[in-house]
């Protein structure tokens, strides 16, 4: 699950970087914000929950 979270984070970063190719300022802003949201969901939602399952203090 940690690999999936990392891949989602990278996908969000890639979407944000690709916003440079989108014509129009507001469209660029929207695509960049969508990429940021995808990266945050990957980091906070998937990656953090996978880490908390195997946390060292839950032994």
Phi, psi and omega in degrees: 000331179294325178294320179296317178298318178295319178295323177293322176298315179293322177297318177297319177297318180295321177296318180295322179291323180289350178294344178295328182279350183279129178284142179097134184292316182290326176292320177298316179297319180294316180292320178296319178294322178295320177297319178297318179296318179297318179295320179292320177297320178295318184283309186277321184280303188273308186294317181293318180292326176292323178292321182291337177295320183250033183295147185292332182276358179261019183286000000 
